[in-house]
Amino acid sequence: MPRTFLALGAINAFLCVLFGALGAHGLKHTLTTDMLVIFQTGVQYHFYHALGLILVGLVLLINLSQSRLLKLSGWLMFTGILLFSGTLYIMSVTGIRGLGIVAPFGGLSYMSAWLLFAYAAWTGK
């Protein structure tokens, strides 16, 4: 399982660089300023949680390899990337603002992931 989170983190970090470049160069003249800000917010949170996935993988590898809570934390981070950042990407490119209703579920996934990470680290569970 540590390798799964390390690989997911690395792949998502790659996607962050790709999407960041796309936003800075390819979409800069296509999207409105508001939509570009939304896209960049997606990239920003995506990158934070790509690093979070790598951190989960490293902690699983080094110390808490049997921690179900830490594994759940990783899956919640990945879910947050899909729901929060994914929604922002789609919303900014398509202009469909109604998709914004999905993003808070991604935010809840992110927050839950970090709380579980903290609890697993604190308790060693």
C-alpha positions as CSV (number, residue, x, y, z in Angstrom):
1,M,0.0,0.0,0.0
2,P,2.8,2.5,0.6
3,R,3.9,2.2,-3.0
4,T,0.3,2.9,-4.2
5,F,0.2,6.2,-2.3
6,L,3.8,7.1,-3.4
7,A,2.8,6.4,-7.1
8,L,-0.5,8.3,-6.8
9,G,1.3,11.2,-5.2
10,A,4.0,11.3,-7.9
11,I,1.5,11.0,-10.8
12,N,-0.7,13.7,-9.3
13,A,2.4,16.0,-8.8
14,F,3.1,15.5,-12.5
15,L,-0.5,16.4,-13.3
16,C,-0.2,19.5,-11.2
17,V,2.8,20.7,-13.2
18,L,1.1,19.8,-16.4
19,F,-2.2,21.6,-15.5
20,G,-0.3,24.5,-14.0
21,A,1.6,25.0,-17.3
22,L,-1.7,24.5,-19.2
23,G,-3.3,27.2,-17.1
24,A,-0.4,29.6,-17.3
25,H,0.3,29.2,-21.1
26,G,-2.6,27.5,-22.8
27,L,-5.7,28.8,-21.0
28,K,-4.4,32.2,-20.1
29,H,-5.9,33.8,-23.2
30,T,-8.9,31.5,-23.4
31,L,-10.5,31.7,-19.9
32,T,-11.9,34.8,-18.2
33,T,-9.9,36.1,-15.2
34,D,-12.5,34.6,-12.8
35,M,-12.3,31.1,-14.4
36,L,-8.5,31.2,-14.5
37,V,-8.4,31.9,-10.8
38,I,-10.7,29.0,-10.2
39,F,-8.5,26.8,-12.4
40,Q,-5.4,27.9,-10.5
41,T,-7.1,27.2,-7.1
42,G,-7.7,23.7,-8.3
43,V,-4.0,23.3,-9.2
44,Q,-2.9,24.7,-5.9
45,Y,-5.0,22.4,-3.8
46,H,-4.2,19.5,-6.1
47,F,-0.5,20.0,-5.6
48,Y,-0.8,20.2,-1.8
49,H,-2.6,16.9,-1.7
50,A,-0.3,15.3,-4.2
51,L,2.4,16.0,-1.6
52,G,0.1,14.7,1.0
53,L,-0.3,11.4,-0.8
54,I,3.5,11.1,-1.0
55,L,3.7,11.9,2.8
56,V,1.1,9.2,3.5
57,G,3.1,6.7,1.4
58,L,6.4,7.6,3.2
59,V,4.8,7.3,6.7
60,L,3.3,4.0,5.8
61,L,6.6,2.8,4.4
62,I,8.7,3.9,7.4
63,N,6.5,3.6,10.5
64,L,2.8,2.9,10.4
65,S,2.6,0.3,7.7
66,Q,-0.5,-1.3,9.2
67,S,-2.4,1.9,9.9
68,R,-5.9,1.6,8.5
69,L,-6.6,5.2,9.5
70,L,-3.5,6.4,7.5
71,K,-4.6,4.4,4.5
72,L,-8.0,5.9,4.7
73,S,-6.5,9.3,5.0
74,G,-4.6,8.7,1.7
75,W,-7.8,7.6,-0.1
76,L,-9.7,10.6,1.2
77,M,-6.9,12.9,-0.1
78,F,-7.2,11.2,-3.5
79,T,-11.0,11.6,-3.4
80,G,-10.6,15.2,-2.5
81,I,-8.3,15.7,-5.5
82,L,-11.0,14.2,-7.8
83,L,-14.0,16.0,-6.2
84,F,-12.5,19.4,-5.4
85,S,-9.7,20.0,-7.9
86,G,-11.4,18.0,-10.6
87,T,-14.6,20.0,-10.2
88,L,-12.7,23.3,-10.4
89,Y,-10.9,22.2,-13.5
90,I,-14.1,21.1,-15.3
91,M,-16.0,24.2,-14.0
92,S,-13.4,26.7,-15.2
93,V,-13.0,25.1,-18.6
94,T,-16.7,24.6,-19.3
95,G,-18.1,27.6,-17.5
96,I,-20.7,25.3,-15.8
97,R,-20.9,26.9,-12.4
98,G,-23.5,24.5,-11.2
99,L,-20.7,21.9,-10.8
100,G,-19.5,24.0,-7.9
101,I,-21.9,22.1,-5.6
102,V,-19.6,19.1,-5.8
103,A,-16.4,21.0,-4.7
104,P,-17.4,21.2,-1.0
105,F,-17.5,17.4,-0.8
106,G,-13.9,17.4,-2.0
107,G,-13.0,20.0,0.7
108,L,-14.6,17.8,3.3
109,S,-12.5,14.9,2.0
110,Y,-9.4,17.0,2.3
111,M,-10.2,18.1,5.9
112,S,-11.1,14.6,7.0
113,A,-7.9,13.2,5.5
114,W,-5.7,15.6,7.5
115,L,-7.6,14.9,10.7
116,L,-7.3,11.2,10.2
117,F,-3.6,11.7,9.4
118,A,-3.1,13.6,12.6
119,Y,-5.0,11.1,14.7
120,A,-3.1,8.1,13.2
121,A,0.2,9.9,13.8
122,W,-0.7,10.8,17.4
123,T,-2.0,7.4,18.4
124,G,0.2,5.2,16.2
125,K,-3.0,3.5,14.9
